[in-house]
Amino acid sequence: MANMSIEILTTEFDFPQRAAGGALPRVPAGKYYWQAREHDLLTARLTIVPHGRIGVDLWWNRVGGPSDIQALFGIYESSVELGSLRGNGYDTPALHRRGFGTFAVNAAVQALQACAAPGLHVHGVLSNTSEYALPPEQRAKLDRNRAEFWRRFGLEVVCRGSPALDYLRGTVGSMQVVHGGLLAGQFPRCVPLGEFCRTPPAGF
């Protein structure tokens, strides 16, 4: 359950709503925002380009400038590709394993399912080049954690090739959001798209 002491700073919720028992209406392209404050300030921006890409950017205790976390998926004619998830790796310990990546991917999954066909294949390569110089034992642990992270969203992780790499496999329809838990012990890790708004917060 979300911490009820948080203050939601974006209140003009105008993301297209799903009718009871029905499908989501056509999702207009554009940027949608969600911002809240508890002890800290979290700002999220969802960028939707139908038949193009879905991007989720997070800012932690600041607004504007390059985002701290970014999840990016490309939408193609016959597939969806994980382009990147950056900013929440072991090399950013303040943001590592604290729910930031889960929040970003949860928003992306919802947006993908709102504007992409459920049968589209999802694929991508899981890696972090900054880990290559680490000891093998530490790299193996990070690989396991990364694979488990993506499996929670309903995707398979398969290892193949030489050198061996982990690949994502699934469909848009098989993806699922991860409910429960708090980001940094304060904010819900899953925010419904209906709580995002088009009006940017101050500083954007």
Buried (B, 14 or more C-beta within 10 A) or exposed (E): EBBEEBEBBBEEBEBEEBEEEEEBEEBEEEBBBBBBBBEBBBBBBBBBEBEEBBBBBBBBEEEEEEBBBBBBBBBEEEBBBBBEBBBBBBEBEEBBEBBBBBBBBBBBBBBBBBBBEEEBBBEBEBEBEEBEEBEEEEBEEBBEEBBEBBEEBBBEBEEEEEEEEBBBBBBBBBBBBBEEBBBBEBBBBBBBBBBBBBEBBEEE
